[in-house]
């Protein structure tokens, strides 16, 4: 009986060795196939002549126009406007309260924020003008902000925010970080 068990063990080990060799032979790594399986694939959807309306709670809040839009599908989904964009912002009565122009924009869908750069300008219906090399627009909070140099001009104010600013979407409130500039003071001596 021991002799039979020894023979069975011998055949078993031989079969295991042959199967193991076949297994390792079959697992040969082709470098091209490895890259195809492991490299990140970035998909890009392209659209031209964009005209989009944004609403919240059934009310129109903004209208965006752009010549080109790229929707990039990666780990963090974003929409890019590489050739400029224009946005009209509406109040609750669907009247334009301000508008924005930028040569580049990048919308992060999961954050509801837009990064704008290159000749960013925001103008409200009174003609107050905000200029910045780059600016963030938080859609939920309805504010613009930056940590870089920004300038704000009205008919009697010229203010420069050395370390940036934060402004409401309609620019009714603008808060500067390290401001410099000229502000006209009325005869009463009280600024409004």
For each residue, the residues with C-beta under 8 A, 3 or more apart:
1: 4 5
2: 5 6
3: 6 7
4: 1 7 8
5: 1 2 8 9
6: 2 3 9 10
7: 3 4 10 11
8: 4 5 11 12
9: 5 6 12 13
10: 6 7 13 14
11: 7 8 14 15
12: 8 9 15 16
13: 9 10 16 17
14: 10 11 17 18
15: 11 12 18 19
16: 12 13 19 20
17: 13 14 20 21
18: 14 15 21 22
19: 15 16 22 23
20: 16 17 23 24
21: 17 18 24 25
22: 18 19 25 26
23: 19 20 26 27
24: 20 21 27
25: 21 22 28
26: 22 23
27: 23 24
28: 25
29: 33 34
30: 33 34
31: 34 35
32: 35 36
33: 29 30 36 37
34: 29 30 31 37 38
35: 31 32 38 39
36: 32 33 39
37: 33 34
38: 34 35
39: 35 36
40: 74
41:
42: 72 73 74
43: 72 73
44: 70 71 72 73
45: 70 71 73
46: 68 69 70 71
47: 50 68 69 71
48: 67 68 69
49: 67
50: 47 64 65 66 67 68 69 81
51: 63 64 65
52: 63 64 65
53: 60 62 63 64
54: 60 61 62 63 64 139
55: 58 59 60 61
56: 59 61
57:
58: 55
59: 55 56 92 94
60: 53 54 55 63 90 94
61: 54 55 56 89 90
62: 53 54 87 88 89 90
63: 51 52 53 54 60 87 88 90
64: 50 51 52 53 54 85 86 87
65: 50 51 52 85 86 87
66: 50 69 81 83 84 85 86 105
67: 48 49 50 83 84
68: 46 47 48 50 81 82 83
69: 46 47 48 50 66 79 80 81
70: 44 45 46 79 80 81 82
71: 44 45 46 47 77 78 79 80
72: 42 43 44 77 78 79 80
73: 42 43 44 45 77
74: 40 42 77 78
75:
76: 108 110
77: 71 72 73 74 108 109 110
78: 71 72 74 106 107 108 109
79: 69 70 71 72 106 107 109
80: 69 70 71 72 105 106 107
81: 50 66 68 69 70 84 85 102 104 105 106 107
82: 68 70 104
83: 66 67 68 103
84: 66 67 81 101 102 103 104
85: 64 65 66 81 100 101 102 104 105 116
86: 64 65 66 99 100 101
87: 62 63 64 65 99 100
88: 62 63 96 99
89: 61 62 96 97 98 99 100 169 170
90: 60 61 62 63 94 95 96 97
91: 94 95 97 170
92: 59
93:
94: 59 60 90 91
95: 90 91
96: 88 89 90 99 125
97: 89 90 91 124 125 169 170
98: 89 122 123 124 125 169 170 171
99: 86 87 88 89 96 122 123
100: 85 86 87 89 116 120 121 122 123 137
101: 84 85 86 119 120 121
102: 81 84 85 105 116 117 118 119 120 121 135
103: 83 84 117 118 119
104: 81 82 84 85 116 117 118
105: 66 80 81 85 102 114 115 116 117
106: 78 79 80 81 114 115
107: 78 79 80 81 113 114
108: 76 77 78 111 112 113 114 115
109: 77 78 79 112
110: 76 77
111: 108
112: 108 109 138 139 140
113: 107 108 136 137 138 139
114: 105 106 107 108 136 137 139
115: 105 106 108 134 135 136
116: 85 100 102 104 105 120 134 135 136 137
117: 102 103 104 105 120 133 134 135
118: 102 103 104 133 134
119: 101 102 103 133
120: 100 101 102 116 117 131 132 133 134 135
121: 100 101 102 129 130 131
122: 98 99 100 129 130 135 144 167 171
123: 98 99 100 127 128 129 130
124: 97 98 127 128 170 171 172
125: 96 97 98
126: 154
127: 123 124 154 155
128: 123 124 152 153 154 171
129: 121 122 123 152 153 154
130: 121 122 123 135 144 150 151 152 165 167 171 174
131: 120 121 150 151 152 153
132: 120 135 146 148 149 150 151 165
133: 117 118 119 120 148 149
134: 115 116 117 118 120 146 148
135: 102 115 116 117 120 122 130 132 144 145 146 150
136: 113 114 115 116 144 145 146
137: 100 113 114 116 143 144 169
138: 112 113 141 142 143 144 145
139: 54 112 113 114 142
140: 112
141: 138
142: 138 139 168 169
143: 137 138 166 167 168 169
144: 122 130 135 136 137 138 165 166 167 168 169
145: 135 136 138 164 165 166 167
146: 132 134 135 136 150 161 164 165
147: 163 164 177
148: 132 133 134 163 164
149: 132 133 160 161 162 163 164
150: 130 131 132 135 146 160 161 164 165 176
151: 130 131 132 158 159 160 161 181
152: 128 129 130 131 157 158 159 160 161 165 167 171 174 176
153: 128 129 131 157 158 159
154: 126 127 128 129 157
155: 127
156: 183 184
157: 152 153 154 181 182 183 184
158: 151 152 153 181 182 183
159: 151 152 153 174 176 179 180 181 182 183
160: 149 150 151 152 179 180 181
161: 146 149 150 151 152 164 165 176 177 178 179
162: 149 177 178 179 180
163: 147 148 149 177 178
164: 145 146 147 148 149 150 161 176 177
165: 130 132 144 145 146 150 152 161 174 175 176 177
166: 143 144 145 174 175
167: 122 130 143 144 145 152 171 173 174 175
168: 142 143 144 171 172 173 174
169: 89 97 98 137 142 143 144
170: 89 91 97 98 124
171: 98 122 124 128 130 152 167 168 174
172: 124 168
173: 167 168
174: 130 152 159 165 166 167 168 171
175: 165 166 167
176: 150 152 159 161 164 165 179
177: 147 161 162 163 164 165
178: 161 162 163
179: 159 160 161 162 176
180: 159 160 162
181: 151 157 158 159 160
182: 157 158 159
183: 156 157 158 159 191
184: 156 157
185: 189 191
186: 189 190 191 192
187:
188:
189: 185 186
190: 186
191: 183 185 186
192: 186
